[in-house]
């Protein structure tokens, strides 16, 4: 059982603390517990209920209406909303957050798997998983989650990606391009790179995936005679102490005939002089658009 302060609840649900207190007093929607020192706290069931209430409220349900519903009716209404919504995936994102905070492995797997079956892995990642990871980053910054929460969620997401990638290994398009994918030294956030790996392999491209924490000098030494068509790297962690401008320059000069693709918040948040063969990828959707625009016959795959 997890325990959460009212600030934690506010951060996760988006419901302001004073609003939640009014709802508690006026409608008795949820009754927080109290410690021996009279400090209020919420448990896993409270968190899930408040998240569901916040979803219904955002979909236009008045709090007075929600207060009359049983927990079962709230859940049933949520399922109807998430099952028929094509543009708003807030319910799925909040469901993942709730499962992560309570370390509900079955629930997290079920939410991901259900959406992958219904929407496909690509849409699930873009519309649900990446917005979820943004929320996780916010919770991390304000101190509402622990490293164990992030590891719990990211490892399950990676499992789904590994399975999908494995299913596309060895399937090549006739006019495929060669991609080199890696993360800089000390960069451990690999979900974005794994998803890019899946996108490329699903289109029949040739991918050399090196993964996380790759020293640039080692990369230069091992692949100085290897000229990929494209090189993709991401930089997400703020604590990595590298000269980003020099890093960009070094990659572009080492592989002058390759197109260097730079993604991740740390590349996007600064102002860098980009060499002619380098470009920023602002969103994962932009990367998908780029890949789909590359000249090769989609669907002609050699097994």
N, C-alpha and C positions, 0 to 999 in steps of 0.2 A: 504494500500500500504506500503510495506516494503522499506527501503532504505539501500543500501549496499555500503561500501567503496570498492576501488579496492583491498585492502588487503582481504576483505571478499570474493570477487569474486575469487581471487587467491586460497584462502583456500578451497573453496567449489568445484571449477571447476578443479583445478590442473594446470590451465594456468597461467604462470608467468606474473607478472604485465607488464614487458617491452614487452613481446610477445603480450599481449592484446593491448597495446598502438600501436604497429606496425600494428597489424591487423586493428585497428580502422583507423589509418592514411592512410594505403595502400589500404584497401578494403572497408572501411566505413561500416563494419559489424554492429557495434552498436555505438550509439552516447550517451555518458554519459551526464547526466544533471549536472548543477552546482548550488551551493547554492549562496546566496547573497554575500558571502565572496569568491566566485570563487573556492570553493572546489568541485571536481567532485564526483558524486555519481551515483548509478544505482538503478533502480526500479525492481519490481517483473518481469515484462515482459523482461527486459534486462537480469536478472538472468536466467530465463528459456531459453532464446535464447542462451546465452553463454554456459549453461550446455549442450544443444543439440549440439552446435557446437563442444564442447570438446568431446562428445561421437562419433560424426562422424569422427573427426580428429583421435581419437584413433583407429577407425576401418579402417584407411587407406585413408580416403578422404582428399585430399589436400585442404588447406584453400582457394586457388583460385577457386576450384570447388564449395565449400560451399558458397562462396560469391555470386555466380551466382544464387543460389537457393532462392526461396521465402520462407517465414516462413512456409507456408503450405507444400511445398516440403520437407523442413527440417524435419518437424513433421512426414510426411508420410514415409520418409526414416528411421527415428528413429523407427517408429512402425514396419517396416519390419525387421529391425535389431534385435530388442528385441523380436519379435515374432518368429524368426527362430534361435536365438542363444541358444545353449544348455549349453555352458560352461561359457559365459561371461554375467553377469547380471549387468554390470555397468550402463546400461541405466535405469534399474528399481531402482537401488540404488540412482542414481542422481535424478530421478523423485521424489522419496520420500523426498530427501533433499530439492528440490525445493518447494514441497508442504508444507513441515515443515516450511521453512523460510518465506513463504508468508501466513502461517496459512490457507492453502487451504484444508479444511476438506473433501470436496467432492472429490477432486483430490487424497488425501492421501488414503481415503477409497477405491476409484475406483482402484488405483494402487495395493493396497494390495489384494482386492477381486479378481481382474482379475488374478493375479498371483496364488492365492490360488486355483482358479477354474482350471487353466491350469496346475499348477505344483503340487498342493497339499499343505497343510499347512506345512508339515514337510520340504519339499524342499524350500518353500518360506522363512521359518524362517532361515534355515541354509545358503542358498545361497544369500538371499537378505536382510532380516531383521537384522541379526547379523552383516554383513558387513556395513549396514547402521548405526547401533548403534556404531560401531567402528569409523566411520566418524563423528558421532555426538560427541563422546568423544574427538576427535581431535579438532573439532570446539569449544568445551567447553573450552579446555585447552588454546587455543589461544585467547579466548574472543570474538569469532565471533557470538556466539548465547547467548540467555538469558535463564534462567530457564524455562520460559514460553514455549519456543520452545521445550525443552526436554519433558516437561509435556504433551504438546499437542500431540506429536508423540507417547510417551509411553502409554498414555491412550487409544489411538485408537488401538494400537497393542494389549494391554491387552484385549480389548473388543473382538477381534478376538479369542484370546486364551481362554477366559472365555466360549465363545459359543462352541468351539471345546471340551473343557474339560467337559462341561455340557452334551454334547452328548455321552460321554463315561462313565459317572458315573453309577455304578451298573453293569457294564459288566466285568465279571471276567473269567480268564482262570482257568482250573481245577488245574493246578500245579503252581498257582501264588505265587509270593514272596511279602513280606510286606516291604514297603518303608516308611521311615519317612523323610519328607522334611521341612526344615526351613532355615531362614536367621538369622544371628547373631544380637544381639542388635545394634540398630542404622543403620543397613543396610536396605536401602529402595529400592534398584534396584531389582525388583522381576521378570522381564521378563524371565530371564534364568531359574528361579525356576518354573515359570508357564509352560514354554515349557517342562521342565523335567516332570512335572505333567502330561501334555498331552501325552508325549511319553510313560510313564509308563501305564497310563490308556488305551491308544490305544492298548497296548499289553496285557491287561487283568490283570495287577498287582493291588494289594491292596495298596492304597496310603493314608497316613495320612499327609495331607498338612497343615502346621501351618502358612505358610506365612512369612512375614517380621518382623524384630525387635523383635525376641524372646530371652529374657534373658536366659542364659544357666542355671542359678540356678532354674528358673521356670520350665525349660524343665526337669531338673533332678528330681525335686520334683514331677511333674505330671506324668512322664513316667519312674520312677525308676523300676517299675515292668513290663514294656512294652519292649519286646525285638524284634525290627524289624530285618529283614534280612539285610537291608541296610539303612544307614543314609546318606542323601545328604545335604550339605550346601554349599553356595557360598559366597564369599567375594569380592566385586568389589570396594567399595568406599575407597579411600585412606585416608580419614580424620578420619576413625574409629580408636579410640585409644584402641586397645586390644593387649595383648601379644599373638600373633598367635601361638607360640609354645605351650604355656600353654593351649590355647583354644583347639588345636588339641589333646593334651594329655588328657585333661579332657573328651572330647567326647569319645575317644578310651577307656579310663578306666571306664567310666560310663556304656558303652555298649560293654564289651570285646568280646561278641559273635556276634556282628554285624560288617558288613563291612562298614567302614566310607569312604565316597567319598567326596573329597574336590575339589571344582572348583572355578573359578574366578581369576582375574589378581592378586589380593593381596596374594593369596596362591601360585600362580605360580611364582611371581616375587622374592620371598625369597628363602632361603635355610633352610629347616626345617628337623629335624629328625622325620621320620614318624614311628609310632608304626606299629607292624606287621599287624594289622587289618585296616590300613588306606592307602589310595592311592590317588594320584592326578589325576584329570581329566583335561587334557590340552585343549581339544576342545570338543564342543558339539557332533561332529561326533564320538568321542571316547566314550562318554556316550551312544549314540545310539547303537554303536557296542557292548558295554558291556551288555546293556539291551537285545539286540537280542541274545546274547550268553548265557544268563541265561536259565537254563533248564526249559522250560515249553512248552506246545503244542500250538504253535502259531495258532490262529484261532479258537481253541475250547473255545468258550466263553459262559458262563452261564448268561442268562438275568434274 
